[in-house]
Amino acid sequence: MSHIAFLNIPGHGHVNPTLPVVAELAARGHQVTYAVPAAFTAQVEHAGAVPVVYPTTLPTSDDKWPTGMGAALQLFLREAKEVLPHLERAYADHRPDLVVYDIAAWTARVLAERWGVPAVQFSPTFVAYEGWEEEMGDFYDNPEVRQAFQDIETWLRAEGSTTDPRTYVGHPDRAVVSIPRSFQPNGDSVPAKYTFVGPCLGNRAYQGDWTKPADKDVLLISLGSADTDRPDFYRACVAAFADAPNWHVVMSIGKHVSPDDLGAIPDNFEVHRWVPQLHILGQATAFITHCGMGGTMEGLHHGVPMVGVPGMAEQTINAERLEALGVGKHIPRDQATPEALRQAVTDLTTSTEVATSLAKLKQEIKEAGGTTAAANTIEAEIPRT
């Protein structure tokens, strides 16, 4: 039995993709520990890992995150400084044989170097490709970003690491990437140290069941779990499909908006604060989404065309990728009128070209191997004694 330590940050889009892999590794007989804040202990325990709890300094809601990248880098640096001594103490008497870490869990490589064990990055999003540094020149020239990397370098040197800060943050020694290669910009030029395994999805029966109505096409609408205080958007969706009896619409509105804020709910709608999204997508015909990477991958896994209405920069990139691959439509949030939403859904669900592109992507995801391939890649990095 080997001891594999997962290190992550407190974000559903970062933790959730790893949990099926944790369950697979635990089922293979490995001891898996998982360093997370207390709010995530139930999820990691359900996956078969032993939680290693640390106090986080990161914001707990999207509206508290800074918009500038320099400020965001400083947040992750502050988190690393605070978390590192907690994890050192927690693992002092039981060091892992291998560390698996999220792209933003900056404590991981320092600890792996200190312990003399390999580290594998688990990336739920895009990774560096050939020429990426040159394309990101404006990003690195930003004074706040330059200062952040200087501060990261100062921290690394104080912790005994000689790694270049840009390499430390953006260039792992080995990585598992839980998206299909074709979704990655310039995927053909990504180095071989990155293994694209596609979405890692597990059994979520614990989230509840849902049954598709007979003789209806299902449209799922969700803006995720965080940026959901959007009553105008939900009202636009109601207006778009209220008189579309061939559609059964399932709309998740989150915790901020009340169904009473939406006016009369049509008979072909069901409105919830939360839904078992993966289960519904397995029965859906279309998906209107904010294009978080998790939901985007779940949609592609099930071959569902998506209308992307993003709220953040990285979500916009995902929506643009869907459109470029011919499996989705990007509608900027300020242009998400009832007419635009309905037309986009109609265009996507009646196009043979879209259906063909989705089938091709779905097959690529199947062949990438998902959870099994991720577990195999991680296992292969465990030192053999």
C-alpha angles and dihedrals in degrees: 000000000000126000112234118186120203115202119193147154125248101269128116090217089057102039101039098061090056098050098080088050090050089051091049094049091047090050089054089059102262122136107237124194121186125203109212139134117269095265090070101045095099093055095049092044090052088054091054101259130126109239118233102197123211132172112252129215095194121112116270097213135042095241090065096056116101119245096218120084093221091057091045091053089051090053092054091046091052089049092051092050092051097042099045098076091045092055093043090057094042093053098035095106099034113036117188126243091222137016122215113190144180121245090252098042094099095173091071103078093043090053094044091052090048093049094043094236132126122260128211120196117222107207119192091185145032122326136202119288133187109294093016094121091054093048090050093054094117090051094054092043092060107112093225091050092048090052091048092054091047089053091047090052091050090052093047093051091048089054093050099255120135094191117127108252095234090051091046093053102036112019117059125188091235132004145184113210117200097206129078115264093240090060090056113091109247088002094169091065097051111116121254092247086079113077113199108210100164124227116348104214127171139185110295098180088132088069092067138254134280131190125210115232114246118261095008134114111228123227116190118201121190139149092195126248105300117036095048104123090108110120092159091057093049091048089052089054091050091050092047097055106021092103096039102098092174088067125074104200123205110191125188111201103176128220102304103061126060122216085235088067091064100061122225111002111222120236092247092059132083115190123199138167089229135008136190089256101184092050093050093046088058087065100032131110097198140009129208105199144164086235100240106170094247095055092039091056091046090053093049091046089059095039095243119155113234138212105208117212100172128192102188136046096254090048089053089055089052092050090049091050091053090052093046091052091050097243102100149023126238116217116177110232094246089055096050097116121160089253094050094047094049094045092049093051091047093049094049098046096046098046119102089196091058091048091051093049092048092051090051092051092045090054091048090052091050092051093046088069104227116205096004093051091047092051091047091051093049093045091052090062095055108112113249115226 
